[in-house]
Amino acid sequence: MLSVFALGGVNEIGKNMYAIQYSKEILLIDCGSKFPDESLLGIDLIIPDITYLLENKEKIKGLLVTHGHEDHIGGIPYLLKQLNIPVYASRLTLGLIEIKLKEHGLLRDTELIMINSDSNLQFENLSVTFFKTNHSIPDCLGIVFQTPEGTVVHTGDFKFDLTPVNNQYPDIHKMAAIGSSGVLLLLSESTNAERPGSTPSEHMVGEHIEEAFMKASRKIIISTFASNVHRVQQIVDASLKTNRKLALLGRSMHNVVNVALEQGYLTIPEGMLIDLEEINNIAPELVTILCTGSQGEPLAALSRLASSSFRGVEILPDDTVIFAASPIPGNERNVTRIIDNLYNLGAKVIYGSGSSTGMHVSGHAYQEELKLMLTLMKPKYFIPIHGELRMLHHHRSLAESVGVENENTFIIKNGDVVDVRDSVAVQTRRIPAGNIYVDGMGVGDVGNIVLRDRKQLSEDGMLVIVITINKSERKIISGPDTISRGFVYARDSESLLKEVNNLAISSINDLLDANKLQWSVMKQNIKKSVSQHLFMKTKRKPMILPIIIEL
């Protein structure tokens, strides 16, 4: 039996991870991460739950990586800490993975195998080939699995750019040949399934960037995704045409540029790159600053520049700031805040959706391209992936419009398994799947209870009540001492805190008189009585921590 399942990447955009299983062989596709929203207080990163993989680790033959974006490689170090398996990826993608493995101390112990669109991998029951696709990062691959049940295709992230800036053309003829040979099941990305038409070519962006550089009168600060090597090259070219030096700000920008230069995916003339310290020594009309932070990340370079907190570099009136990226849904508020700060500094700001400014085009296929992929592959069964629920449903409608039967499309959730036996696919079972939270050095040690407590602390604060009692004499000998943190200001709320102390004393005395001396009972009674009183008085529910000391 052939099984296809998702551990991440459906009903969401981010932390992509899928798997193909036949008999005793499992091949993994991507292992990404995603960043938390505002509700996940203190969480640094979200990665897929790999419980099922750990239970079946002897069956896993390798990890195949489609491309080098964070939502496809960000979880790899955490996976490899628990599963030492080979990693197969293209040249640039491997270079970006190596940076992560080096940071985690895993590079020496990991088997990294370079592949390209002509590679052919043979396993016991499964064989794997690849085809080139376009995206907003070079070296992207779609994956073809030949199984005893039939052919399964995973597109990876893609669009059809027929005039790519790096001359890496999509393998349309190979895709057509794969479809002509018969595709049992297609997994195709759905990010732009709601957008009609086709994605504009990246060439358009280069022309608009060059035009903006020609008009700029002082220094240019331009922000884009560090991994968009095509866009970085266009910024380099525009800087060269306007005789500007180029400075890089942001750790990820330095990392990606260094890897792209080493691998030959990026060309920067000798002497163009300058260090941070040299920016103020050059005439402002001869400087370009390429930085991270296009999504409004609070600690990224652009955010710090906008708040005048980046040491040694400042944005001055009439500087030009360009957002060469559109906000990812959910980031709009942070981006807007930065734009307001930039205007407050007197900068000229070019921002907005790619169509309005020409500074960005999507790396993901629009509706006509999604239909083209479906038409080329002609699958019997279809699983839309890499998208939120509404996008998956839109993609199903597109598939139906080009001939895929409605009942042959599976709208699945993370953890759902599509099983194929005798070329008939069904979805009837699930495996463990979900989110694992990374908080500092901790992986998976922060769960819903901890997050609930953090939320309560952030909204209503806490109240610590310290009481010292003598159990043998059954009396309070010290306290209560009440400490408020994030709830009320003690000096302005003396009467309220006095009421809290009286309630605590009353609760303890009642229990001492009734000979109920268990600490848990005492703490519970204090929490209950104080909580009810505070809600009645303030309509707030602070976290209450009674501390009872016995002497």
Buried (B, 14 or more C-beta within 10 A) or exposed (E): EBBBBBBBBBBBBBBBBBBBBBBEBBBBBBBBBBBBEEEBBEBBBBBBBBBBBEEBBEBBBBBBBBBBBBBBBBBBBBBBEEBEBBBBBBBBBBBBBBBBBEEEEBBEEBEBBEBEBEBEBEEEBBEBBBBBBBBBBBBBBBBBBBBEBBBBBBBBBBBBBEEBBBEBBBBBEBBBEBBEEEBBBBBBBBBBBBBEEBBBBBBBBBEBBBEBBEEBEBBBBBBBBBBBBBBBBBBBBBBBEBEBBBBBBBEBBEBBBBBBBEBEBBEBEEEBBBEBEEBEEBEBEBBBBBBBBBBBBEEBBBBBBBBEEBEEBEBEEEBBBBBBBBBBEEBEEBBEBBBEBBEEBEBBBBBBEBEEBBBBBBBBBBBBBBBBBBBBBBBBBBBBBBBBEEBBBBBBEBBBEEEBEEEBBBBBBBBBBBBBEEEEBEBEEBBBBEBBBBBEEEBEEBEEEBBEEBEBBEEBBBBBBBBBBEEEEBEBEEBBEBBBBEBBEEEEBEEBBEBBBEBBBEBBBEBBEEEEEEEEEBBBBBBEBBBEBBEEEBEEBBBBBBBBEEE
